[in-house]
Amino acid sequence: ARFEGDDDPNLLFLNAAADNVGIGEDPGAAGYKLAVTTIAADAVADGVLGLTQIAAKSGHVLSIIQGGSTGDGININNDSTGASNSIQIDHNPGAVDEAFYLANQVADQAIFVDQNAKTNDTDNPPSSTYGGAIHVDNGATGAANAGSAITAYSNFNNASAPLVWFRTASSFDDNQPIMRVEGDTTTGPPQIGRAHV
């Protein structure tokens, strides 16, 4: 069954043979059970899919269960020509718990970043504008985090690796230090030692 619009021949396309549903495109050609796309004539809506959970409900807004043998749970391919974040989370003051929580039960990296473009250099040190592959901006006075920007904690008494480990390969430029710590004239020196108990 196919429902056509004035500008969209696939306004709603039900492909019974493949059990596919398409909105804005032929679901059989897309290769998904549910395929949604916009067309050039969509002048009003600036998004593709919007989900809203009212305050009276307590279930998940979106639940994804990956039970297949291959494939990603979520795959984002961002090729936008304008200013666009692949993922943006606005964790408002009324929200409870973490903005992002990850529980990893697999003996592999929980977060892996493959950075393939230069983010900063010694002429552009870390700031609210520049940063490395992973960068934390702790905010400015009046709208800042008064606590630590980056922390690591462990209570494991038989660890087989350091809590924090920096390692370089032989191709690393020896003109640059492995780690650099600096502050302005009012910042105290780095401190390394045991905590008072």
Phi, psi and chi 1 to 4 in degrees:
 res  aa     phi    psi   chi1   chi2   chi3   chi4
   1 ALA       -  138.3      -      -      -      -
   2 ARG  -134.2  129.8 -173.8 -160.4  -56.4 -101.6
   3 PHE  -109.2  122.2  -61.3   86.4      -      -
   4 GLU  -106.3  146.6  -61.4 -175.7    4.7      -
   5 GLY  -107.2  179.6      -      -      -      -
   6 ASP   -62.9  -35.3  -67.9  -21.9      -      -
   7 ASP  -116.0   -2.4  -60.4  -60.7      -      -
   8 ASP  -132.7  110.8 -171.4   -4.8      -      -
   9 PRO   -71.3  -13.5   26.3  -34.4      -      -
  10 ASN  -120.8   49.1  -62.4  -50.2      -      -
  11 LEU   -55.4  -44.9 -177.2   63.1      -      -
  12 LEU  -147.6  120.6  178.3   61.4      -      -
  13 PHE  -125.0  114.3 -167.2  152.0      -      -
  14 LEU  -103.7  112.4  -51.7  178.5      -      -
  15 ASN   -99.0   95.1 -170.0  -27.9      -      -
  16 ALA   -67.5  -34.4      -      -      -      -
  17 ALA   -63.8  -38.3      -      -      -      -
  18 ALA  -103.4    2.7      -      -      -      -
  19 ASP    54.9   45.0  -64.4  -31.1      -      -
  20 ASN  -115.6  152.3  -69.2  -11.2      -      -
  21 VAL  -127.2  129.6  177.3      -      -      -
  22 GLY  -124.2  137.4      -      -      -      -
  23 ILE  -120.7  108.9  -60.9  176.0      -      -
  24 GLY    90.6   -4.0      -      -      -      -
  25 GLU  -158.8  166.4   64.5  177.6  -52.6      -
  26 ASP   -75.3  115.4 -178.4  -10.5      -      -
  27 PRO   -67.2  -26.6   26.7  -34.8      -      -
  28 GLY   -66.8  -38.8      -      -      -      -
  29 ALA   -73.2  -29.9      -      -      -      -
  30 ALA   -73.5  -30.7      -      -      -      -
  31 GLY    83.9   17.9      -      -      -      -
  32 TYR  -123.0  155.3  -63.9  100.1      -      -
  33 LYS   -66.4  -35.8  -59.2  -59.7  -69.8 -175.9
  34 LEU  -132.2  118.5  172.9   61.9      -      -
  35 ALA  -120.4  127.6      -      -      -      -
  36 VAL  -128.8  131.6 -178.0      -      -      -
  37 THR  -146.1  158.5 -172.0      -      -      -
  38 THR  -100.7  162.4   56.6      -      -      -
  39 ILE  -124.4  168.5   62.0  173.7      -      -
  40 ALA   -61.0  -27.5      -      -      -      -
  41 ALA   -77.0   -8.5      -      -      -      -
  42 ASP   -75.4   87.9  -67.8  -23.9      -      -
  43 ALA   -91.9  -17.5      -      -      -      -
  44 VAL   -90.5  -56.3  177.7      -      -      -
  45 ALA   -79.1  136.3      -      -      -      -
  46 ASP  -107.4    5.1   58.5   -2.8      -      -
  47 GLY  -122.2  179.9      -      -      -      -
  48 VAL  -110.4  -43.3  177.6      -      -      -
  49 LEU  -142.4  128.7  178.6   63.9      -      -
  50 GLY  -124.0  130.0      -      -      -      -
  51 LEU  -123.1  132.0  -56.4  174.4      -      -
  52 THR  -130.6  129.5  -58.8      -      -      -
  53 GLN  -108.0  120.3  170.8   71.2  -67.0      -
  54 ILE   -74.7  159.1   63.3  174.5      -      -
  55 ALA   -63.7  -25.4      -      -      -      -
  56 ALA   -75.4  -12.7      -      -      -      -
  57 LYS  -100.9  157.0  -57.8  -60.9 -178.2 -179.8
  58 SER  -129.3    4.8   59.4      -      -      -
  59 GLY   -82.6  179.3      -      -      -      -
  60 HIS   -68.0  142.9  -59.9  -60.3      -      -
  61 VAL   -72.2  -39.7  176.5      -      -      -
  62 LEU  -145.0  128.0  176.3   64.0      -      -
  63 SER  -119.2  125.8  177.7      -      -      -
  64 ILE  -120.7  122.4  -61.3  175.8      -      -
  65 ILE  -118.6  118.7  -61.2  175.4      -      -
  66 GLN  -100.3  107.4  167.0   62.5  -58.3      -
  67 GLY  -114.2    8.2      -      -      -      -
  68 GLY   -81.9  174.6      -      -      -      -
  69 SER   -85.9  -26.6   57.9      -      -      -
  70 THR  -140.6  174.3   58.9      -      -      -
  71 GLY    96.0  152.6      -      -      -      -
  72 ASP   -86.2  151.3  -58.8  -41.9      -      -
  73 GLY   -66.0  -42.2      -      -      -      -
  74 ILE  -136.7  129.6  -61.7  177.0      -      -
  75 ASN  -126.9  119.2 -174.0  -68.5      -      -
  76 ILE  -116.0  122.0  -60.4  174.4      -      -
  77 ASN  -115.8  100.4 -172.3  -16.5      -      -
  78 ASN   -97.8  112.7 -171.1  -14.8      -      -
  79 ASP  -124.9   33.9 -162.1   24.0      -      -
  80 SER   -69.8  142.8  174.6      -      -      -
  81 THR   -88.6   -7.8   57.1      -      -      -
  82 GLY  -113.3 -173.7      -      -      -      -
  83 ALA   -65.4  118.5      -      -      -      -
  84 SER  -157.9  124.9  172.9      -      -      -
  85 ASN   -89.8  139.0  -62.3  -40.1      -      -
  86 SER   -65.3  -38.6  -67.9      -      -      -
  87 ILE  -137.8  129.4  -62.7  177.2      -      -
  88 GLN  -131.7  125.8  178.1  169.2  -32.1      -
  89 ILE  -117.7  119.5  -59.9  174.4      -      -
  90 ASP  -102.7   99.5  -66.5  -37.6      -      -
  91 HIS   -92.6   97.4 -158.3   58.9      -      -
  92 ASN   -74.1  159.6  -63.8  -46.5      -      -
  93 PRO   -56.5  -27.6  -25.4   34.2      -      -
  94 GLY   -78.4  -10.3      -      -      -      -
  95 ALA   -75.0  154.0      -      -      -      -
  96 VAL  -116.5  150.5 -178.1      -      -      -
  97 ASP    73.1 -170.1  -66.1  -29.2      -      -
  98 GLU   -75.6  153.3  -63.6   82.6    0.7      -
  99 ALA   -72.5  -31.0      -      -      -      -
 100 PHE  -144.6  125.7  178.2   80.4      -      -
 101 TYR  -129.0  129.9  176.3   82.5      -      -
 102 LEU  -130.4  122.5  172.2   62.7      -      -
 103 ALA  -110.9  112.8      -      -      -      -
 104 ASN  -107.8  117.9 -177.2   24.8      -      -
 105 GLN  -103.4    6.0  -55.2  -65.1  -26.8      -
 106 VAL  -103.6  143.5 -178.4      -      -      -
 107 ALA   -78.2   63.3      -      -      -      -
 108 ASP  -152.2  173.3 -155.8  -15.6      -      -
 109 GLN   -60.1  135.1  -60.6   95.7  -21.8      -
 110 ALA   -75.7  -37.5      -      -      -      -
 111 ILE  -134.3  125.1  -61.7  176.8      -      -
 112 PHE  -125.0  125.3  178.4   80.8      -      -
 113 VAL  -114.9  119.8  178.1      -      -      -
 114 ASP  -105.6   92.7 -176.6    7.2      -      -
 115 GLN   -90.0  118.7 -179.6   67.6   35.0      -
 116 ASN  -115.5   15.2  -66.3  -52.0      -      -
 117 ALA  -143.4  149.0      -      -      -      -
 118 LYS   -72.1  128.5 -173.5  176.2   75.0  171.1
 119 THR   -98.4  -33.5   58.8      -      -      -
 120 ASN  -159.9  173.4   67.0  -52.2      -      -
 121 ASP  -151.3 -172.8   49.9   33.9      -      -
 122 THR   -67.7  -20.6   53.6      -      -      -
 123 ASP   -81.6  -15.4  -66.0  -31.8      -      -
 124 ASN  -130.0   75.9  -61.8  -69.9      -      -
 125 PRO   -67.9  167.7   26.6  -34.3      -      -
 126 PRO   -55.3  136.6  -26.5   35.5      -      -
 127 SER  -160.0 -168.2   65.1      -      -      -
 128 SER   -72.0  -11.5   59.4      -      -      -
 129 THR  -105.7  -40.6  -56.1      -      -      -
 130 TYR  -111.6  151.2  -64.9  100.6      -      -
 131 GLY  -170.2  175.1      -      -      -      -
 132 GLY   -86.3 -162.4      -      -      -      -
 133 ALA   -59.2  -33.9      -      -      -      -
 134 ILE  -123.2  121.0  -62.1  177.2      -      -
 135 HIS  -134.3  134.0 -179.1   60.6      -      -
 136 VAL  -118.3  121.4  177.5      -      -      -
 137 ASP  -100.5  109.6 -178.4    2.0      -      -
 138 ASN   -77.8    2.0 -139.9   31.6      -      -
 139 GLY    93.4  175.5      -      -      -      -
 140 ALA  -109.8  172.8      -      -      -      -
 141 THR   -57.9  130.2  -57.6      -      -      -
 142 GLY    95.9  -22.9      -      -      -      -
 143 ALA  -141.4   44.3      -      -      -      -
 144 ALA  -119.2  168.7      -      -      -      -
 145 ASN   -87.6  115.9  169.4   24.6      -      -
 146 ALA   -76.0  -10.4      -      -      -      -
 147 GLY   -93.4 -164.7      -      -      -      -
 148 SER   -74.1  150.0  -56.6      -      -      -
 149 ALA   -83.2  -40.3      -      -      -      -
 150 ILE  -135.3  129.4  -60.3  175.5      -      -
 151 THR  -136.1  155.8   59.6      -      -      -
 152 ALA  -139.2  131.7      -      -      -      -
 153 TYR  -136.8  141.3  171.6   78.0      -      -
 154 SER  -145.7  141.8  175.7      -      -      -
 155 ASN  -123.7   26.6 -165.0   26.8      -      -
 156 PHE   -91.2  126.2 -172.5   69.4      -      -
 157 ASN   -96.1    7.1   60.9    7.1      -      -
 158 ASN  -140.1   49.3 -167.6   25.0      -      -
 159 ALA   -69.5  146.2      -      -      -      -
 160 SER  -107.1    5.9   58.1      -      -      -
 161 ALA  -152.9  158.1      -      -      -      -
 162 PRO   -62.2  155.4  -19.3   31.4      -      -
 163 LEU   -66.0  -38.5 -179.9   58.6      -      -
 164 VAL  -130.2  130.7  179.2      -      -      -
 165 TRP  -137.9  121.9 -169.0  -15.3      -      -
 166 PHE  -111.5  130.6  -62.7   97.7      -      -
 167 ARG  -143.4  138.6 -177.8  174.7 -177.3  -94.2
 168 THR  -118.9  156.1   63.4      -      -      -
 169 ALA   -94.4  173.2      -      -      -      -
 170 SER   -64.6  -21.7   59.1      -      -      -
 171 SER   -82.9   -3.4   58.8      -      -      -
 172 PHE   -65.5  137.7 -178.9   78.0      -      -
 173 ASP   -67.5  114.7 -173.1   -7.4      -      -
 174 ASP   -75.2    1.2   56.9    7.5      -      -
 175 ASN   -79.9   -9.4  -68.5  -37.6      -      -
 176 GLN  -113.8  141.1  -66.2  -66.5  -23.6      -
 177 PRO   -73.3  158.5   27.7  -34.6      -      -
 178 ILE   -68.2  -37.1  -65.4  177.0      -      -
 179 MET  -143.0  143.3 -176.3  176.5   69.7      -
 180 ARG  -132.4  130.6  179.4  171.3  178.4  174.6
 181 VAL  -126.1  124.9  179.1      -      -      -
 182 GLU  -147.0  158.3   64.3  178.7   46.2      -
 183 GLY  -148.5  174.8      -      -      -      -
 184 ASP   -80.4 -172.3   61.2   18.7      -      -
 185 THR   -69.6  -14.9   56.6      -      -      -
 186 THR  -100.3   -1.7   62.0      -      -      -
 187 THR   -88.9  136.7  -55.9      -      -      -
 188 GLY   -72.1  165.3      -      -      -      -
 189 PRO   -72.0  162.5   29.3  -36.0      -      -
 190 PRO   -61.3  147.2  -20.0   31.4      -      -
 191 GLN  -125.8  130.0  -62.5 -179.2    4.2      -
 192 ILE  -131.0  125.3  -61.6  177.1      -      -
 193 GLY   176.9  176.5      -      -      -      -
 194 ARG   -79.2  146.1  -68.2 -177.0  176.3  -85.6
 195 ALA   -74.3  151.9      -      -      -      -
 196 HIS   -74.2  130.5  -64.4  -72.9      -      -
 197 VAL  -119.7      -  -65.6      -      -      -
